[in-house]
């Protein structure tokens, strides 16, 4: 079972079925090469293979479509629905994603620093009760930064 499938099962209980990987950064890249480059940078900065999941565009689109089929009232009240719609939009454009386990402030800092050497165009952090757009925190060259959610 993939990390996305495990997260989906956990979300059925805690988030009304909507994707919400608390403690994770979800970073999006317009090309597979940029995603692989970011994966390499993260590993060089000390993240283990189990800390990072590469999610190809097609898989992200399938998972996001599944989440959005019948969102709960709980998901509709916050921003998680609009964030997931934005991820679906980018996945349909061919964007690949990295899920990065960044549950502590130190891990988040290291992840943001590692991403600074990459052409990241989308980066959010799932925190308890809030989804934070961390693109402004990622220094360096960015590839046309996208908002965290659809308007």
C-alpha positions, -999 to +999 in steps of 0.1 A: +000+000+000+014+034-010+018+064+013-010+081-006-033+051+000-024+050+037-031+087+040-064+083+022-075+057+048-064+079+077-083+108+062-115+089+061-116+090+099-100+124+106-107+147+077-140+136+063-122+119+034-102+149+022-064+146+017-047+162+047-013+148+056-005+167+088+032+175+092+039+171+055+050+196+028+035+190-006+058+206-033+049+207-070+072+208-100+063+215-136+086+188-149+097+154-138+133+165-140+127+193-115+110+169-091+139+144-093+163+173-088+144+183-056+143+148-044+181+146-047+186+179-029+163+167-001+183+135+003+216+154+003+202+175+032+196+144+053+161+133+044+158+095+043+141+077+014+111+070+036+107+107+044+100+116+008+074+103-017+075+111-054+040+113-067+037+114-105+011+137-121-012+109-132-013+094-097-019+127-080-047+135-104-064+101-097-061+106-059-073+142-060-103+132-083-112+105-058-110+130-029-131+155-047-159+131-058-180+137-027-163+161-002-177+163+033-192+194+048-161+195+071-137+196+041-159+222+023-158+246+053-121+250+054-095+254+027-086+218+021-111+214-007-097+244-026-061+232-020-069+198-033-086+213-064-054+233-071-033+201-068-057+184-093-054+214-116-016+212-115-015+174-119-037+177-150-011+200-164+016+173-159+031+185-126+048+160-103+048+163-066+069+154-036+054+147-002+080+155+024+077+145+061+085+178+078+067+173+111+092+194+132+103+230+127+139+217+121+127+193+094+106+220+078+136+244+078+158+218+062+132+210+035+126+247+027+164+252+024+168+221+002+140+233-021+156+267-025+180+251-050+151+238-072+125+252-096+096+246-072+063+262-083+040+251-055+047+244-019+024+241+011+026+227+046-002+208+062-004+219+099-030+211+124-061+231+114-042+252+088-027+247+054+002+272+049+015+284+016+053+282+022+063+295-013+073+329+002+097+310+025+115+292-002+145+313-012+161+312-047+148+307-082+111+297-084+092+285-114+061+307-117+048+303-082+012+291-079-012+300-051-019+272-026-055+269-036-080+277-063-098+310-058 
